[in-house]
Amino acid sequence: MPQKIKLKRVNYAYDRLKADILASVMAPGYQAPEPEIADLLGMSRTPVREALIRLQTEGMLDLVPRRGALVKGLSSADVREIHEVLAGLESELCINLAMRGFSLAEIDACNELMAEMSQAEEAADFTRWLEKDLELRTKLFELHGNGRLERTSRLMLDQLYRGRLALLNEVGKVDVSHEELKTVLAAVYAGDGLRAGQLAASYRKQACDVLIERLEEADLLYV
């Protein structure tokens, strides 16, 4: 099989499985042997196995000998570590973007996403709010221009999105507010990257404590 075709199939399997994990279609505790997952996707086992290995390295699942893939849940330690990593990455991001500056088109794009988040909040459309929050934060890391930083941040943001979506599916709502992000971006736009980074780190700690509390209340934290 040509390498490009093989890679395309692996990426397809990876995208499908990751989407199902993030959306809790394959919720924490879901377990299935590789042949069953391959049949589910209508694919051969080889690209599916490579996709599962990628997801294992990202902390989404474990590959258990003779038992297949086991989707992992988030522990309180996971949530804290993810927020700590993001606090560091976002501080660096704020400093970089403040020095770099924004074009009018980039500011307009960010403001448009903010407006969509406001609309979703007013409509109590929490799923859409989470999607737009993820989209905006991902876009900001893309603007940084560091591919490794972007990929690392996306892994962390995806894990948080998964935890918050699981909470939404369980209790019907999540804490949503982007006023903090507005404040951070205002400092970045003003060129004060240090203050923006400090604010972002402070907000991350608050968000971490709230999310752990909500997940504990809903019995959604795993050991």
C-alpha positions, 0 to 999 in steps of 0.5 A: 500500500502506498505510504500516502494512502496508508497515512490517510487511512490512519488519520481517518481512523484517528479522527473518527475515534478521537471525535467519538472519545471527545463526544463521550460516544466512547465514554470512559470505561468503554472497552473493545478489542481491536477487531471490533473497533476495526469492524465498527469503522469498516477498516482493516486492523493495521490503520486502526491499531496505529490510530489507537497507539496515537490516542494512547500516547495522548492519554485518551486510552490504554491498550490492554493486552488481549483485551483491546482499547480501554478509554480512560477517564480524567482523575483530579490529578489529570485535571490539575496537571492539564491546567498547570501545563496550560497555565505555562503555555498560555503565559508564553502565548500571551507574551508572544502575541503581545510582542507580535501584535494582531492584524485587524483581520485577526482581531475581527476573527477573535471578536467574531468567535467571542460574539458567537460564545455570547450568543451561545451563553444567552441561548444556554447552548452549552455545547456550542459554547464549549465548541467555540471556546475550544476554537478560539483558544486553538486559534490563538495558539495557531497565531503563535506560529510554534507548531510544537506549542500548538500541538501540545496545547491542543492535546491539553485543550481536547482533554479539558473539552472532553471532561467539560462535555462529559459534565454537560452530558451528565448534569445538563450544564457547565460553568460558562463565562468568557469575561476572563478571556476578554480581559486577557485579550484586552491586555494582549491587544494593549501590548502588555503580555506580562499582565495578560500572562499573569491573568491567564495563569490566575484564571486557569487556577480558578477554572481548575478548582471549579472543574474538579469540584463539579466533576466530583459532585457529578461522580465523574472523576476516575482514580 
